[in-house]
């Protein structure tokens, strides 16, 4: 059951058809976006003005999908839904992955390229993982400037790798969230702080929810 602010608290809350925004631990104003203008997931500030529909992600669970797995899509326009996908960098890197608009002509990298899961870190905060927990959604360089890329990177415990998913008021299934509103109070612990960037000592992967 989501909390009173509409934050999802575990994998059971990631139900089919639910619509959420992913807020970064770096700054409660920073959310994940996927837009037609940028092939990669990127930073968007809610305070920058009208919030584009491309910050609202719909959770999908196909029949037979394991309980702890789901897919994510955004609506670029009404009727034009685009999936978010993990795509390995083509530079020979063993660590980097893009979080990419799956319609950008990227090569098919297997049946799990569109699959996500979570590992709860603390309360409503979690790591957003690929299917085998080798990559997490990572605000590149902990940069919160508008449009900064969000990539896939191995877990290192940084604040730039921690997210909360908050139900969008008026979306499907939001009645379970009780007091969820368009701009509810920031979650406890979500105030900006000095980030732990890449290269900081690894703290181990969070426990699987």
N, C-alpha and C positions, 0 to 999 in steps of 0.2 A: 504494500500500500504506500503510495507517495506521501510525503510529509505535507504539512499545512500550507507550505509555499509552493507545492507542486513539484518538488524535486523527487526524482526516482531514487529509491533506496536500495535496490537490488535487481538482479536479473529478472525476477518474476514480474517486475514493473514494466519491463520492456515488452509490452504487449502489441500484438498485430494491429496496425492502424493508428497507434498513438503518435501524436505530433509533439515534438520537443525542440528546444534550443539547447545547444551545448555551450555552457559558460566556462571560461577558463579560470583556473585558480589564481592566475596572475592579476586579474582585474575583473570585478563583477560586471563591468561595462563591455568586456570583450567576449564575443561569441564567434563560433565557427560559421563560415558562409561558403557557399558554392554558387558561383554566378556564371552567366553566359560569357562575361568579359574575361574571365580568368579560368583556365582549365584546371587549376589546382584549388583545393580547399584553402581558405585564407581567413585572416582576422577581419572582423567587422565590429565597429563600436556602436552600441545601441544609441548612444547620445549624439551620434553624428547626424541625426535627422530621421526621416522616414525609414523604417526598418524594411528591407527588401524581403519578399517572400522566400528568397534563397537562404535565409538563416533558419528556416523551419524545416526540420528533417522528419520524414515519416518513417516509422519502424515497420518492417515487413517480416513476417514469419510464414514461409510457405508450408503447406502440409508435409509432415514428416521431418521438418527441421528440428534438430536437437533444441531442447528448451533454452540452452545457454547461447544460442547463435541467432543472429538476425541480420537483415540488410537495411540500408538506409537510402532514402531518395529525397530529392528536393523538387519542387515544381518551378521550373524556369518561367513558365506561363501556365495558365489554366489548361490542363490536358497534356502538358509537356513535362513529364516527370523524368528525372535523370538520376541514375544511381551513382553513389560514391564508391570508388574502387581503390584497392591497394595496387600500385604498379611499381615494380622495381626500377631503380635508376639504370640507365643504359651505359653508365660510365665505368662499369666494372666494380663499383662499390659493393662491399659486402654488408654495409650497414644501412644504407639509405633507401627509402621508399617514398613515392609520391602518393598523396591522397588526391585522387583525380576524378574529374568528370568522366564517367565511363563511356561517353559518346564521342570522345575526342580522337577516335581512331587508334587507341592504344591496342597492342596485341593482347590476345586472350592469354592470361597467365594462370589458367586453371579454374576449376569450379569454385574455389574459395576466394577469388579476387574481390568479390563483393561482400564477403562475410565478415561480421564484427561480433565481438563479445566484450565483456567487461571483467575487470578485477577490482573489487571494492578496496579503496585505500583507507578511508575514514569517513564514517557517516554517509553523506550523499556524494562524496568525492570518489572518483574511480579512474582507472586507466582504461581508455578505449582501445581495445586490442584487435589485431588480426586474428584469424581462426586458430593459429597455433601459438599465440602469445609471444611471438618473437618481435613484434613491432607494436608500438602504441602511437596514438595521435599526439603530435609534439609541435608546439608553437616554435617554429625554427628560431634558434638563437634567443629565445625568450622575448623576441621583439613584438611589441604590441601596437606598432604603427598600422594604420589602416591598410589592408591588402597584404600584410606580411604572410608568407606562406605557412601553412600547417602541413607537416610532413609525417611520414611514418619513421620511427627511430626506436632502437632498443631501449627498454626501460632503464632509467638511471635515477629515478626518485625525484627528478626536478619538478618544481611547481608548474613548469610549462607543459608537463605531461599529465596534469590532473584536471579533471573535468567534472561538471555536474550536468545532468540532463533535466531541464525544467519544462513541464508541460505548458504548451501555449494555450492561454485562455481562449475558450470557445472552440477548441479543437476536439477531435474524437476522444472519448473516454476521460475527459478532464473532470467530469463530475466526481470521480473518485478522489480527487486531490483536495476536496474541501474548499479551502480559501484561495485557491490558485487564482491570480489576477494577471493582467497584462504586464505589470511591472512590480512584482512582489518584492519584499525586502530581500537584500542579499543574504545568501546562506551564511550561517555561522562559519567564521574562518575564511571568508572569501575576500577580505580586504587586501589591497595590493601589498606586497612585501618584497624584500630583496630576493630575487629568484635564484634557484640553484640551476645553473646552466649546464650544457653539455660539458662533460669532462669532470664534473663533480663526482665524489666518491659514490659508487653505486650502493644503494641501500637494500638491494634484493627486491625481487618482484613481489608486489602485494599478493596477499592470499586470494585465491579464486573464490568468487562469491558462490 
